[in-house]
Amino acid sequence: MKEYINRNIEKHIKEISDIFPVIMITGARQVGKSTLLNYIVPKQKKNVNFVTLDNLDLRALAKEDPELFLETYPTPLVIDEFQYAPELLSYIKLKVDKYRLNEFNSNKNSNGNYYLTSSQSFISMKNISESLAGRVGIIELLGLSTREIFDEESKPFIPDIEKLKKSKESKKLNIIELYERIYKGSYPEIYKNKIENVENFYESYIQTYIEKDIRKALNIKDELKFKKFMNSLAARTGQELNLSDIANDAEISVPTANDWLSILVNSGIIFLLEPYSNNLLKRIVKRPKIYFLDTGLACYLTKYPNAQILESSAYSGHIFETYVISEIIKSFINNGMNPKRYLYYYRDSNKNEIDLLIEYENKLYPVEIKKNKKPDKDSIKNFKVLDNLHKNIGNGIVLCNTNTIFPINKTNFAVPITYI
């Protein structure tokens, strides 16, 4: 029997299901959407119906006779891969509105009646937003965080040094263990089934992802070019986005590269970290940075054969930064907070760069990410560019492989990545 891995986002899903009648879980394939709902919904509701539209017979019924489909499978209802039958949306809306009217005459609560999952948020989001406005809570699920792998709770990562000192660290990993974690990636299947040969997993994942999602959505005729495109993106994780170079690598046009990138972003494969903007900043770089949300997928696409070679490679620093950024993103999403509202980076035309800026409660925290154990004052030299912003600047930190928090100077500190 496969062991369920507790997810830190469960509490947030419960909160949303108490507010909205429809809950939509989006995310890339294999991040555990259906497993999560199959585990938590029966704990909240009785007599739950579970259907997947991967089943062609059920898909045909949902598309051809949505009303009969919803009568056959009453609420509470979980519909997996619902994007295959968008015809259901208008009928779900009618059902929801009817339930809401009946609430005035009964003690029944219509919230948390429908749970929908989709690995094609680029198709689903517009339909959902238009059809179920005010009736749906949308939640993104990513792969496992390190804290989830070790069955630890997670809070949004805020670099307030006094609060960090009082918080609980995650399990410590030595450098080899850390790069094994980076190399394996975040897909639950790898950890539940103790998959050792992750190369086979990712090869199958890419084939399924391209065939089921991307090719159909974009009518891609040249699969090799799309693979080249993904390889080129993976080689640039942790770097500033340059679509022209990526398009040249894949032998496609820049508009095509932009369309393909949008699909990867909207389906939870890529995260674009936007540059920090401020009216006082006149010479900032305006292009985002690319981050893969699963480091294992990035390692597979860049053809690294094992964690040891990865750790000693020129790619080591970029994939380490990608891992740290993805873990911070998960810490926000798993607590119901949109990382786009809090996370940025800084770079200006003078090549001053800060890896990460976290804006929280009207305070701006600068963060550098270093693989080494003992960062020095040179690591924080660019923090001074924030002095002219007329913003409330919090303490700065360098996230690194140190074993303990220690001061670099009076206002900046080295912090182990185990505090994420």
ZAMARGU-4260 file (C-alpha; in steps of 0.2 Angstrom, whole numbers, plus 5000, padded with zeros to 4 digits):
<rodrens>
0) 5000/5000/5000 | 5007/5017/4995 | 5010/5028/5010 | 5001/5045/5010 | 5013/5060/5012
5) 5005/5074/5023 | 5005/5091/5013 | 5007/5107/5022 | 4993/5115/5011 | 4979/5104/5018
10) 4975/5118/5031 | 4973/5131/5018 | 4962/5119/5007 | 4951/5117/5022 | 4949/5135/5025
15) 4945/5138/5007 | 4932/5124/5007 | 4923/5133/5021 | 4921/5149/5010 | 4918/5143/4993
20) 4906/5130/4985 | 4919/5125/4972 | 4937/5122/4975 | 4949/5121/4960 | 4966/5113/4963
25) 4979/5116/4949 | 4996/5111/4946 | 5008/5101/4935 | 5005/5082/4932 | 5011/5071/4946
30) 5012/5084/4960 | 4998/5074/4970 | 4982/5083/4967 | 4970/5069/4966 | 4980/5059/4980
35) 4978/5075/4991 | 4959/5076/4988 | 4956/5058/4990 | 4964/5059/5007 | 4957/5075/5014
40) 4940/5077/5007 | 4933/5061/5015 | 4939/5067/5032 | 4928/5083/5030 | 4913/5076/5020
45) 4903/5060/5020 | 4898/5049/5005 | 4910/5058/4993 | 4910/5053/4975 | 4926/5053/4965
50) 4927/5053/4946 | 4941/5055/4934 | 4938/5062/4917 | 4954/5052/4911 | 4940/5038/4910
55) 4934/5040/4892 | 4916/5034/4896 | 4914/5046/4910 | 4922/5060/4900 | 4909/5057/4886
60) 4894/5057/4898 | 4901/5074/4906 | 4903/5082/4889 | 4887/5075/4880 | 4875/5076/4895
65) 4882/5087/4909 | 4866/5088/4918 | 4864/5069/4919 | 4882/5067/4924 | 4880/5078/4939
70) 4864/5069/4944 | 4873/5053/4943 | 4887/5059/4954 | 4879/5070/4967 | 4889/5081/4979
75) 4901/5081/4988 | 4910/5077/4971 | 4928/5077/4966 | 4931/5078/4948 | 4949/5074/4942
80) 4955/5081/4926 | 4939/5091/4924 | 4947/5102/4910 | 4942/5088/4898 | 4924/5093/4900
85) 4922/5112/4902 | 4904/5109/4897 | 4901/5105/4916 | 4905/5123/4922 | 4888/5131/4918
90) 4879/5116/4925 | 4889/5117/4941 | 4885/5135/4942 | 4867/5132/4941 | 4868/5118/4955
95) 4878/5130/4966 | 4866/5144/4964 | 4852/5132/4968 | 4861/5126/4984 | 4864/5144/4989
100) 4845/5148/4988 | 4841/5132/4998 | 4852/5137/5012 | 4840/5150/5017 | 4827/5137/5020
105) 4838/5123/5028 | 4853/5120/5038 | 4864/5113/5024 | 4880/5121/5019 | 4884/5122/5000
110) 4902/5126/5003 | 4915/5113/4998 | 4903/5103/4987 | 4913/5102/4972 | 4932/5099/4971
115) 4940/5100/4953 | 4958/5096/4948 | 4967/5101/4932 | 4984/5099/4926 | 4980/5111/4912
120) 4977/5127/4921 | 4982/5137/4905 | 4965/5130/4898 | 4955/5130/4914 | 4958/5146/4922
125) 4949/5157/4910 | 4934/5146/4909 | 4933/5144/4928 | 4935/5163/4931 | 4921/5167/4919
130) 4909/5154/4923 | 4911/5152/4942 | 4915/5170/4947 | 4913/5172/4966 | 4909/5154/4968
135) 4927/5146/4966 | 4942/5146/4977 | 4958/5142/4966 | 4973/5134/4974 | 4990/5129/4966
140) 4999/5113/4972 | 5017/5111/4969 | 5029/5096/4972 | 5034/5091/4989 | 5044/5103/4999
145) 5059/5097/5010 | 5049/5099/5025 | 5035/5089/5018 | 5047/5075/5014 | 5052/5075/5032
150) 5034/5077/5038 | 5038/5094/5046 | 5026/5109/5046 | 5030/5124/5036 | 5027/5143/5038
155) 5030/5156/5025 | 5049/5160/5025 | 5051/5178/5032 | 5069/5183/5035 | 5066/5193/5051
160) 5081/5187/5060 | 5073/5187/5078 | 5059/5177/5072 | 5070/5165/5063 | 5080/5162/5079
165) 5064/5156/5087 | 5058/5145/5073 | 5061/5127/5070 | 5074/5121/5058 | 5071/5107/5045
170) 5081/5091/5046 | 5100/5095/5042 | 5107/5087/5026 | 5126/5086/5022 | 5131/5092/5005
175) 5129/5075/4997 | 5112/5072/5004 | 5107/5090/4999 | 5112/5087/4981 | 5103/5070/4981
180) 5088/5079/4986 | 5090/5092/4972 | 5094/5078/4960 | 5078/5068/4964 | 5067/5083/4963
185) 5049/5085/4971 | 5037/5073/4963 | 5028/5063/4977 | 5029/5047/4967 | 5048/5046/4968
190) 5047/5046/4987 | 5031/5036/4990 | 5038/5022/4979 | 5056/5025/4984 | 5061/5026/4966
195) 5080/5026/4964 | 5082/5027/4945 | 5074/5044/4943 | 5080/5046/4925 | 5067/5033/4920
200) 5053/5043/4930 | 5058/5059/4921 | 5059/5052/4904 | 5041/5045/4906 | 5036/5061/4913
205) 5042/5071/4899 | 5034/5060/4886 | 5017/5060/4895 | 5017/5079/4898 | 5021/5083/4880
210) 5009/5071/4873 | 4994/5074/4885 | 4996/5092/4889 | 5007/5103/4878 | 5005/5095/4861
215) 4986/5095/4861 | 4985/5113/4869 | 4997/5121/4856 | 4996/5109/4842 | 5015/5106/4842
220) 5020/5096/4827 | 5039/5096/4830 | 5041/5087/4847 | 5060/5088/4846 | 5060/5107/4845
225) 5049/5108/4861 | 5061/5097/4869 | 5076/5108/4864 | 5066/5123/4871 | 5064/5114/4888
230) 5082/5109/4888 | 5087/5127/4884 | 5076/5134/4898 | 5083/5121/4911 | 5101/5126/4907
235) 5096/5144/4911 | 5087/5141/4928 | 5092/5154/4940 | 5096/5166/4926 | 5088/5181/4918
240) 5076/5177/4904 | 5082/5180/4887 | 5069/5173/4875 | 5079/5177/4859 | 5094/5166/4865
245) 5082/5152/4870 | 5072/5153/4853 | 5088/5152/4844 | 5093/5136/4853 | 5077/5128/4849
250) 5076/5135/4831 | 5059/5143/4834 | 5053/5161/4833 | 5053/5172/4848 | 5033/5173/4848
255) 5033/5154/4848 | 5045/5154/4862 | 5034/5166/4872 | 5019/5155/4869 | 5028/5140/4875
260) 5035/5148/4890 | 5017/5154/4895 | 5011/5136/4895 | 5025/5131/4906 | 5022/5145/4918
265) 5004/5142/4919 | 5005/5124/4921 | 5017/5125/4936 | 5033/5120/4928 | 5042/5137/4928
270) 5041/5152/4939 | 5046/5169/4933 | 5053/5179/4947 | 5050/5198/4943 | 5062/5212/4946
275) 5058/5224/4960 | 5051/5240/4954 | 5050/5257/4963 | 5047/5275/4956 | 5065/5279/4963
280) 5073/5265/4952 | 5077/5272/4935 | 5090/5260/4929 | 5083/5243/4934 | 5083/5228/4923
285) 5065/5223/4918 | 5067/5205/4913 | 5062/5191/4925 | 5073/5177/4931 | 5068/5159/4926
290) 5066/5146/4940 | 5061/5128/4937 | 5049/5123/4951 | 5056/5105/4951 | 5075/5104/4952
295) 5074/5085/4947 | 5066/5089/4931 | 5079/5103/4927 | 5093/5091/4931 | 5086/5078/4919
300) 5084/5090/4905 | 5102/5096/4907 | 5108/5077/4907 | 5117/5076/4923 | 5119/5058/4927
305) 5120/5059/4946 | 5121/5070/4961 | 5139/5069/4964 | 5143/5076/4946 | 5130/5089/4948
310) 5137/5095/4964 | 5154/5098/4957 | 5148/5105/4940 | 5147/5123/4934 | 5128/5121/4935
315) 5130/5118/4954 | 5127/5136/4960 | 5112/5139/4948 | 5103/5123/4953 | 5107/5127/4972
320) 5099/5144/4970 | 5084/5136/4960 | 5081/5124/4975 | 5081/5138/4988 | 5070/5149/4978
325) 5058/5135/4974 | 5057/5130/4993 | 5053/5148/4998 | 5040/5149/4984 | 5032/5133/4991
330) 5032/5140/5009 | 5021/5154/5003 | 5009/5144/4992 | 5007/5130/5005 | 5001/5144/5017
335) 4989/5152/5005 | 5000/5166/5000 | 5003/5171/4982 | 5022/5172/4981 | 5021/5185/4967
340) 5015/5198/4980 | 5030/5195/4991 | 5045/5189/4981 | 5056/5199/4969 | 5074/5201/4963
345) 5085/5216/4960 | 5097/5220/4946 | 5102/5237/4939 | 5112/5242/4924 | 5127/5244/4934
350) 5126/5225/4937 | 5122/5227/4955 | 5111/5211/4959 | 5102/5204/4975 | 5096/5187/4972
355) 5079/5189/4982 | 5069/5203/4989 | 5055/5198/5001 | 5043/5212/5004 | 5032/5208/5020
360) 5022/5219/5031 | 5029/5235/5022 | 5047/5229/5025 | 5059/5224/5012 | 5072/5210/5016
365) 5087/5207/5005 | 5092/5189/5003 | 5108/5182/4995 | 5110/5163/4991 | 5127/5155/4992
370) 5132/5137/4991 | 5147/5140/5003 | 5147/5138/5022 | 5155/5155/5027 | 5149/5170/5017
375) 5159/5186/5020 | 5155/5204/5019 | 5157/5203/5000 | 5141/5193/4999 | 5131/5208/5006
380) 5139/5222/4997 | 5125/5225/4985 | 5112/5227/4999 | 5117/5245/5000 | 5108/5249/4984
385) 5092/5248/4994 | 5097/5263/5005 | 5090/5276/4992 | 5073/5268/4991 | 5065/5277/5006
390) 5058/5260/5011 | 5058/5251/5028 | 5073/5239/5025 | 5074/5224/5036 | 5089/5214/5041
395) 5098/5206/5026 | 5103/5187/5026 | 5113/5175/5016 | 5105/5158/5014 | 5119/5146/5014
400) 5126/5129/5020 | 5131/5135/5037 | 5126/5125/5052 | 5120/5140/5063 | 5115/5158/5062
405) 5129/5170/5064 | 5131/5189/5061 | 5141/5195/5045 | 5139/5213/5052 | 5127/5222/5064
410) 5112/5220/5052 | 5115/5206/5041 | 5117/5187/5045 | 5121/5170/5038 | 5107/5158/5039
415) 5106/5140/5036 | 5094/5134/5022 | 5086/5123/5035 | 5076/5137/5041 | 5066/5139/5025
</rodrens>
